[in-house]
Amino acid sequence: MPEYIIVKGNEKGAVEIRHIAFQIGVELLNNQPGSNALVHKLGEVLFILMIRIYSNSIKDSPKFLKALNDTRIAKALSAIHSNPESQWNLEALAKLCGLSRTSFVNIFFEAIGKTPIQYLTCVRMITAKELLLNTSLSLVDISEKVGYSSDAAFSRAFKKEYKLNPSELRNNSSLNINSKT
């Protein structure tokens, strides 16, 4: 992602961004009950719109941004990110997108560079890493939150991804680990 995104007034989506930014300002000034929650949600919407504008404005956008605009697989990406803990499989994701399993896998791999299951695992591991570093949830709770039926299966997947156990990361949170994906 770039350090900043410039949205010109005549670009598609600029009016929506202006309205949302205005509403955020109104909420911040009025400080009514629920304002903080509303500002947070409007901020998320603003971010999504900015990413949409950015991805549509560059010729060689990153694969993930292009994939979000691919209506054939966007529903699967949204589902994976919204509910990484769900027991997703190829059949369910392909059905969600209205594609055969083979077509879905081929289109997804072409767009993302990973199979849907590899991508799901990556999202789960990133989520797990954030939970390990930023919460005091137990490994059992984290494994459930990221879709693993046992903490042993979760620990194996985590170690495969990051080359260390979840407890090693938590106990030495100063480690700078990055996913190999």
C-alpha positions in Angstrom: 0.0 0.0 0.0 1.2 3.5 -0.7 1.8 6.0 2.2 -1.2 8.0 1.0 -3.9 7.9 -1.6 -5.1 11.0 -3.4 -8.7 11.1 -4.4 -9.6 13.7 -7.0 -13.0 15.3 -6.7 -14.1 14.0 -10.1 -13.1 10.4 -9.4 -15.7 7.7 -9.0 -16.3 7.3 -5.3 -15.1 10.8 -4.3 -18.6 12.0 -3.4 -19.2 9.0 -1.2 -15.9 9.6 0.5 -16.7 13.2 1.1 -20.1 12.3 2.7 -18.6 9.7 5.0 -15.7 12.0 6.1 -18.3 14.7 6.8 -20.4 12.3 8.9 -17.3 11.2 10.8 -16.7 14.9 11.6 -20.3 15.4 12.7 -20.1 12.3 15.0 -16.8 13.5 16.5 -18.1 17.0 17.2 -21.5 15.9 18.6 -20.2 13.1 20.9 -23.6 11.4 21.2 -24.1 8.0 22.7 -22.7 5.5 20.2 -20.6 8.0 18.4 -17.4 6.1 19.0 -18.8 2.9 17.5 -20.3 4.8 14.6 -17.0 6.6 13.9 -15.2 3.3 14.0 -17.6 1.7 11.5 -17.6 4.7 9.2 -13.8 4.6 9.3 -13.9 1.0 8.1 -16.3 2.0 5.3 -14.0 4.9 4.4 -11.0 2.6 4.3 -12.8 0.1 2.1 -13.8 2.9 -0.3 -10.2 4.2 -0.4 -8.9 0.8 -1.2 -11.5 0.4 -3.9 -10.5 3.7 -5.5 -6.8 2.9 -5.2 -7.2 -0.6 -6.7 -9.2 0.8 -9.7 -6.7 3.6 -10.3 -3.5 1.7 -10.8 -2.7 -0.4 -13.8 -0.6 -3.0 -12.0 -2.3 -3.3 -8.7 -1.4 -6.0 -6.3 -3.0 -9.4 -7.0 -5.2 -9.2 -3.9 -6.7 -5.8 -4.8 -7.4 -7.0 -8.3 -9.0 -10.2 -6.9 -11.4 -8.1 -4.7 -12.7 -6.6 -7.9 -13.1 -10.0 -9.5 -16.8 -10.7 -9.0 -16.2 -14.4 -9.6 -14.2 -14.8 -6.4 -14.9 -11.7 -4.3 -17.6 -13.4 -2.3 -15.2 -16.1 -1.3 -12.5 -13.6 -0.2 -15.0 -11.7 1.8 -16.3 -14.8 3.5 -12.8 -16.0 4.4 -11.9 -12.6 5.8 -15.2 -12.2 7.7 -15.3 -15.7 9.1 -11.9 -17.4 9.0 -13.1 -19.7 11.8 -15.8 -21.3 9.6 -15.1 -24.7 8.4 -14.6 -23.6 4.8 -13.9 -26.2 2.1 -13.6 -25.9 -1.7 -17.2 -27.0 -2.3 -18.7 -24.4 0.0 -16.5 -21.6 -1.3 -17.1 -22.5 -5.0 -20.9 -22.7 -4.3 -20.8 -19.3 -2.7 -19.3 -18.0 -5.9 -21.6 -19.9 -8.2 -18.7 -21.8 -9.8 -17.6 -25.5 -10.1 -14.9 -26.5 -7.8 -12.4 -26.8 -10.7 -13.3 -23.4 -12.1 -13.2 -21.8 -8.7 -9.7 -23.2 -7.8 -8.3 -22.2 -11.2 -9.7 -18.6 -11.1 -8.8 -18.2 -7.5 -5.2 -19.4 -8.0 -4.8 -17.2 -11.1 -6.0 -14.1 -9.1 -4.3 -14.7 -5.8 -1.4 -17.0 -6.5 -2.5 -19.5 -3.9 -5.1 -22.2 -3.7 -8.2 -21.2 -1.7 -7.2 -23.5 1.2 -3.7 -22.1 1.2 -5.1 -18.6 1.3 -7.5 -19.5 4.1 -4.7 -20.9 6.2 -2.7 -17.8 5.6 -5.6 -15.6 6.8 -6.0 -17.8 9.8 -2.4 -17.7 10.8 -2.2 -13.9 10.4 -5.3 -13.6 12.6 -3.8 -16.1 15.1 -0.5 -14.1 15.3 -2.4 -10.9 16.0 -4.4 -12.6 18.8 -1.3 -14.1 20.3 0.5 -10.8 20.4 -2.5 -8.6 21.4 -4.7 -10.6 23.7 -4.4 -13.0 26.6 -6.7 -15.6 25.1 -5.6 -19.2 25.7 -4.3 -21.3 22.8 -7.5 -23.3 22.9 -9.6 -20.1 22.5 -7.3 -18.8 19.7 -7.4 -22.1 17.9 -11.2 -22.0 17.9 -11.3 -18.4 16.8 -9.2 -19.2 13.7 -11.1 -22.4 12.8 -9.1 -25.3 14.3 -10.8 -28.0 16.2 -7.8 -28.7 18.4 -5.0 -26.6 19.7 -2.6 -29.3 18.6 -3.7 -29.0 15.0 -3.5 -25.2 15.3 0.0 -25.4 16.8 1.2 -27.6 14.0 -0.1 -25.2 11.3 1.3 -22.2 13.1 4.7 -23.8 13.4 4.7 -24.7 9.7 3.9 -21.1 8.8 6.2 -19.2 11.2 8.8 -21.8 12.2 8.0 -21.5 15.9 5.2 -22.6 18.3 2.5 -20.2 19.3 3.6 -20.2 22.9 7.2 -19.3 21.7 5.8 -16.3 19.9 3.7 -15.2 22.9 6.6 -15.7 25.4 9.0 -13.8 23.2 6.8 -11.2 21.6 9.8 -9.1 20.6 10.5 -11.6 17.8 9.9 -10.0 14.4 8.3 -12.9 12.5 6.8 -12.6 9.1 4.8 -15.1 7.2 6.7 -17.0 4.5 3.7 -16.5 2.3 
